[in-house]
C-alpha cells in the first residue's frame, strides 16, 4: 500500500473547509438549490441501495433453513473431533483415517453449501449497508447535503493521515 501525499490530504481538508463553510458565504437561494439537487440525487441512491438491501435480506430469510442445515455438519464434525480428543481413543490407523475422512467430508460439505448461499449475499449486504449509512447521513445533515459532503471529505482526510502513520 502506498502512502498518501501530504498535498492530497491538504486538498481534501481544503475541500472540506470550503464545503462545510458553504452556508456562511453563499446566498440562501443558492444554498437551497444546491442542497435540493444533492438531496434529490442522494435520495435516489439511498432508495436504490435500500431496494438491494431488502432483496438480500429476503434471500437470506428464504435460505435460513438451508444455512442452518449446512452448519449442522460443521457442528457434527466439531463434536467428532472433540470426542476423539477428549476420550483419547486408541484406534488403529485404519479407523483413525476413516474418522478423519468423515470429519473432513462433514467440514467441506457444510462449508461449501454455506458459502454457496452466503457469498452472493455478502457484497449486497456489506456494501449496501455502508452506502445506506453514508447516504442517510448526507440526506439528513442539518446544515445541508453540501456540508455533509464536506464533513465526509474531512473524515477521508483523517483516514488518509492515519494510514500514512500506520505505514511508516
C-alpha positions in Angstrom: 0.0 0.0 0.0 1.4 3.4 -0.9 1.3 6.5 1.2 -1.0 9.4 0.5 0.8 12.6 -0.4 0.6 15.5 2.1 -0.7 17.7 -0.7 -3.5 15.3 -1.4 -4.5 15.3 2.2 -4.4 19.1 2.2 -6.7 19.2 -0.8 -9.2 17.1 1.0 -9.0 19.3 4.0 -9.4 22.5 2.0 -12.4 21.0 0.1 -13.9 20.0 3.5 -13.4 23.5 4.8 -15.0 25.1 1.8 -17.9 22.7 1.7 -18.6 22.9 5.4 -18.4 26.7 5.3 -20.6 27.0 2.3 -23.6 28.4 4.2 -21.7 31.3 5.6 -20.6 32.8 2.3 -23.3 31.8 -0.2 -26.8 33.4 -0.6 -29.6 31.3 0.8 -31.2 30.7 -2.6 -28.0 29.2 -4.0 -27.6 27.0 -0.9 -31.2 25.8 -1.2 -30.8 24.9 -4.9 -27.5 23.1 -4.3 -28.8 21.2 -1.3 -32.1 20.4 -3.1 -30.2 18.9 -6.0 -27.9 16.9 -3.8 -30.8 15.7 -1.6 -32.7 14.6 -4.7 -29.6 12.7 -6.0 -28.7 11.0 -2.7 -32.3 10.1 -2.0 -32.4 8.3 -5.3 -29.2 6.5 -4.5 -30.5 5.7 -1.0 -33.7 4.2 -2.4 -31.8 2.0 -4.8 -29.4 0.8 -2.1 -32.4 0.2 0.2 -34.0 -1.9 -2.5 -30.9 -4.0 -3.0 -30.5 -4.4 0.8 -34.1 -5.6 1.2 -33.7 -8.1 -1.7 -30.6 -9.5 0.0 -32.4 -9.8 3.4 -35.3 -11.5 1.7 -32.9 -14.0 0.1 -31.3 -14.6 3.4 -34.7 -15.2 5.1 -35.7 -17.7 2.4 -32.5 -19.6 2.8 -32.2 -19.6 6.6 -33.2 -23.2 6.9 -30.6 -24.3 4.4 -28.0 -22.2 6.1 -28.7 -23.7 9.4 -28.8 -27.2 7.8 -25.4 -26.5 6.3 -24.0 -25.5 9.7 -25.1 -28.8 11.2 -22.3 -30.9 9.6 -19.8 -28.4 10.9 -21.1 -28.9 14.4 -21.1 -32.7 13.9 -17.5 -32.6 12.7 -16.5 -30.5 15.6 -18.2 -32.9 18.0 -16.4 -35.9 16.4 -13.1 -34.1 16.6 -13.6 -33.1 20.3 -14.9 -36.5 21.3 -11.9 -38.2 19.7 -9.5 -35.9 21.6 -11.4 -35.8 24.9 -12.0 -39.6 25.1 -8.5 -40.3 23.9 -9.5 -43.3 21.9 -6.7 -45.5 20.7 -7.7 -46.5 17.2 -6.0 -48.5 14.6 -4.7 -46.3 11.8 -7.4 -47.5 9.5 -10.2 -46.5 11.9 -8.5 -43.2 12.7 -8.2 -42.5 9.0 -11.9 -43.3 8.5 -12.9 -41.0 11.3 -10.8 -38.1 10.0 -12.2 -38.7 6.5 -15.7 -38.4 7.8 -14.6 -35.3 9.7 -13.2 -33.8 6.5 -16.3 -34.6 4.5 -18.6 -33.0 7.0 -16.5 -29.9 7.2 -16.1 -29.5 3.4 -19.8 -30.3 2.7 -21.1 -27.9 5.3 -18.7 -25.1 4.3 -19.4 -25.4 0.6 -23.1 -25.3 1.0 -22.9 -22.4 3.5 -20.5 -20.4 1.3 -22.5 -21.0 -1.9 -25.5 -19.4 -0.2 -23.8 -16.7 1.8 -21.2 -15.4 -0.7 -23.7 -13.9 -3.2 -25.2 -12.0 -0.2 -22.0 -10.6 1.3 -21.5 -7.9 -1.3 -25.1 -6.6 -1.3 -25.4 -6.7 2.5 -21.9 -5.3 3.2 -21.7 -2.5 0.6 -25.3 -1.5 0.7 -25.1 -1.2 4.4 -22.2 1.2 4.1 -23.8 3.2 1.3 -27.1 3.3 3.2 -25.4 4.9 6.3 -23.5 7.4 4.1 -26.5 8.5 2.0 -28.7 8.7 5.1 -26.1 10.9 6.8 -25.8 13.2 3.7 -29.6 13.5 3.3 -30.3 14.1 7.0 -27.5 16.5 7.8 -29.0 19.6 9.4 -26.5 22.0 7.7 -27.4 20.6 4.3 -26.1 17.9 2.0 -23.1 20.0 0.8 -21.9 20.5 4.3 -22.4 16.8 4.9 -20.2 16.0 1.9 -17.6 18.4 3.3 -17.6 16.5 6.6 -17.1 13.3 4.7 -14.1 14.8 2.9 -12.7 15.8 6.3 -13.2 12.2 7.6 -11.4 10.8 4.5 -8.5 13.2 5.1 -8.2 11.9 8.6 -8.2 8.3 7.4 -5.6 9.1 4.9 -3.4 10.7 7.5 -3.9 7.7 9.8 -3.0 5.4 7.0 0.2 7.3 6.5 1.1 7.0 10.2 0.4 3.2 10.1 2.6 2.7 7.0 5.6 4.4 8.5 
